[in-house]
Amino acid sequence: MGSGIYSLVVKDELIERVDSLTRKRNMSRSQIINEIIAEYFNVITPEYKINQVMDLVAKEIRMSDFLQYLSEAKGSSIQCRASIRYKYNPKIRYMLELSGKEKDKLATLNIISRTQREDFFNYLVDFLKIIMLIERKSYSGFSKYSIKNGEFITDGKKFSIDFYYDWTKEHLSIEDISSYLADYIRMIHKAMNAYFEYVDYDVNTQIKVINKVYMDYLQGGKIDEYE
């Protein structure tokens, strides 16, 4: 869907309302106007799709029995957190970002630990290495919806992973995309808890228990914190 520059005469009172929405939703004036026009003509734009996906992800997280919903900036990001069952019950925050600015980039998931303890950070590194190993060996994995993902990277403070899907395609419904993203967060957190339950075991045992969480999830199993 292309874009162009157009000159319009709009009443000041209407622009004031538009600008009020831009502040509330953390969007530009052009994005808001595009959204209003698209909604009127029932045209699905990337921005509209992002907002709908975020609303559904937020709804799924609110219904979760172990993820605590924190906040969202409409069309920008959504955050939740949960505890890890390890010693001092450290908190992990998950921040999902969707922008729609890059055609083939769907989202970025950031994983942030509230504790700065070096040993815990190193455990997270090892855990995510196992997740990446399992995903590389999985033939279907989370690409079952034609969504691809990269690998976890870290800047020393947080871990990030990118997901790829062409927003302009109509192959996936808004429900497909939101379920995929919400379920990935749930899977990661449950697998992380499984890892820390076996953190003192050998790596082959750790791989086995994490792989079970991953494979159960791929088969459509419900992700609960406790079994």
C-alpha positions in Angstrom: 0.0 0.0 0.0 1.7 3.2 -1.2 1.7 6.6 0.4 1.6 10.2 -1.0 1.6 13.8 0.1 -1.8 15.6 -0.1 -2.9 19.0 0.9 -6.2 19.2 2.8 -8.1 21.9 4.6 -9.3 20.7 8.0 -11.1 22.6 10.7 -8.9 23.5 13.7 -11.2 21.8 16.2 -10.8 18.5 14.3 -7.1 18.8 14.2 -7.0 19.4 17.9 -8.9 16.1 18.4 -6.5 14.4 16.0 -3.5 15.7 18.0 -5.0 14.6 21.2 -5.1 11.1 19.8 -1.5 11.3 18.6 -0.4 12.0 22.2 -2.5 9.2 23.7 -1.4 6.6 21.2 2.1 7.7 20.6 1.5 8.0 16.9 2.1 10.7 14.3 -0.7 12.9 12.9 -0.4 11.1 9.6 -0.7 7.7 11.2 -3.9 8.7 13.1 -5.5 10.2 10.0 -4.7 7.1 8.0 -6.2 5.0 10.7 -9.4 7.0 10.8 -9.9 7.0 7.1 -9.0 3.3 6.9 -11.5 2.4 9.6 -14.2 4.5 7.8 -13.7 2.6 4.5 -13.0 -0.7 6.2 -9.4 -0.9 4.8 -6.8 -2.8 6.9 -3.6 -0.8 7.1 -0.4 -2.0 8.8 -1.1 0.5 11.6 -4.6 -0.8 12.1 -3.3 -4.3 12.1 -0.6 -3.5 14.7 -3.2 -1.9 17.0 -5.5 -4.9 16.7 -2.7 -7.3 17.3 -1.6 -5.4 20.4 -5.1 -5.3 21.8 -5.4 -9.1 21.4 -1.9 -9.8 22.9 -2.8 -7.6 25.8 -6.1 -9.5 26.3 -4.3 -12.9 26.3 -1.7 -11.7 28.7 -4.4 -10.4 31.1 -6.0 -13.8 31.0 -2.7 -15.6 31.8 -2.3 -17.3 35.2 1.3 -16.3 35.6 2.1 -13.2 33.5 1.4 -9.9 35.1 0.2 -7.3 32.5 2.0 -4.0 33.0 1.3 -1.3 30.4 1.1 -0.6 26.7 1.6 2.3 24.4 -0.9 2.0 21.6 0.8 1.0 18.4 4.2 0.8 20.0 4.9 -1.7 22.8 3.3 -3.9 25.5 4.9 -5.2 28.6 4.4 -7.9 31.2 6.5 -9.6 33.9 6.7 -12.8 35.9 8.8 -14.4 38.6 11.3 -17.2 38.1 11.2 -20.0 40.6 14.9 -19.7 41.6 16.3 -18.7 45.0 15.2 -15.1 45.5 12.4 -15.3 42.9 13.9 -12.9 40.4 11.5 -10.9 38.1 11.7 -11.1 34.3 10.1 -8.4 32.2 9.0 -9.1 28.6 8.5 -6.1 26.3 7.0 -6.7 22.8 7.5 -4.0 20.2 5.6 -3.7 16.9 6.3 -0.8 14.6 5.3 -1.8 11.1 7.9 0.5 9.7 9.8 -2.3 8.1 7.8 -4.3 5.6 9.2 -7.7 6.5 9.7 -7.2 10.3 6.8 -8.2 12.5 8.1 -7.5 16.0 10.9 -7.5 18.5 10.7 -9.3 21.9 13.0 -7.9 24.6 13.7 -9.9 27.8 14.9 -7.9 30.7 16.0 -9.1 34.1 15.5 -6.8 37.1 18.4 -8.4 38.9 21.9 -7.5 37.8 23.6 -10.5 39.3 26.2 -11.8 37.0 25.5 -15.5 37.8 21.8 -15.1 36.9 22.6 -13.2 33.7 25.0 -16.0 32.6 22.3 -18.6 33.3 19.9 -16.7 31.0 22.6 -16.7 28.3 22.9 -20.5 28.7 19.1 -21.0 28.7 18.6 -19.0 25.5 21.4 -20.9 23.8 19.5 -24.1 24.5 16.3 -22.5 23.1 18.1 -21.5 19.9 19.6 -25.0 19.6 16.1 -26.6 19.9 14.6 -24.1 17.4 17.4 -24.8 14.8 16.6 -28.5 15.0 12.9 -28.2 14.8 11.5 -28.6 11.3 8.3 -26.7 11.9 8.9 -24.7 15.0 7.1 -21.4 15.4 7.3 -20.9 11.6 4.1 -22.9 11.4 2.3 -19.6 10.6 4.9 -18.6 8.1 6.4 -16.3 10.7 10.2 -16.6 11.0 12.4 -15.5 13.9 16.0 -14.6 14.3 18.2 -15.6 17.2 18.5 -14.0 20.6 21.1 -11.3 20.9 22.2 -9.3 24.0 23.6 -5.9 24.6 24.7 -6.9 28.1 21.5 -5.5 29.7 18.7 -7.2 27.8 18.0 -10.1 25.3 16.2 -9.4 22.1 14.8 -11.5 19.3 13.2 -10.3 16.0 10.2 -11.9 14.2 9.7 -11.6 10.5 6.5 -11.5 8.4 5.4 -9.3 5.6 2.7 -7.0 7.1 1.2 -6.4 3.6 0.3 -10.0 3.1 -3.1 -11.3 4.1 -2.0 -14.9 4.7 -2.4 -14.6 8.4 -5.3 -13.2 10.4 -4.8 -10.7 13.2 -5.8 -13.6 15.6 -3.1 -15.8 14.1 -0.4 -13.2 14.7 -1.5 -12.2 18.2 -1.7 -15.8 19.3 1.7 -16.5 17.9 3.3 -13.7 19.8 1.5 -14.2 23.1 2.2 -17.9 23.0 5.9 -17.4 22.3 6.2 -15.3 25.4 4.3 -17.9 27.5 6.5 -20.7 26.1 9.7 -18.8 26.8 8.7 -18.2 30.4 7.6 -21.7 31.1 10.8 -23.1 29.5 12.9 -20.6 31.6 11.3 -21.9 34.8 11.9 -25.5 33.7 15.6 -24.6 33.1 16.0 -23.1 36.5 14.5 -26.1 38.2 17.3 -28.1 36.5 20.0 -25.4 36.6 22.4 -27.6 38.6 22.0 -30.6 36.3 24.0 -31.5 33.2 23.2 -29.7 29.9 21.7 -32.8 28.3 19.1 -33.0 31.0 18.4 -29.3 30.7 18.0 -29.7 26.9 15.6 -32.6 27.5 13.2 -30.7 29.9 13.2 -27.5 27.8 12.6 -29.5 24.6 9.6 -31.1 26.2 8.1 -27.6 27.0 8.8 -26.5 23.4 7.4 -29.6 21.8 4.3 -29.7 24.0 3.7 -26.1 23.0 4.1 -26.8 19.3 1.4 -29.5 19.6 -1.1 -26.9 20.9 -0.8 -27.6 24.6 -2.0 -25.0 27.0 0.9 -23.1 28.6 0.4 -23.0 32.4 3.0 -22.1 34.9 2.4 -25.1 37.1 1.7 -28.6 36.1 
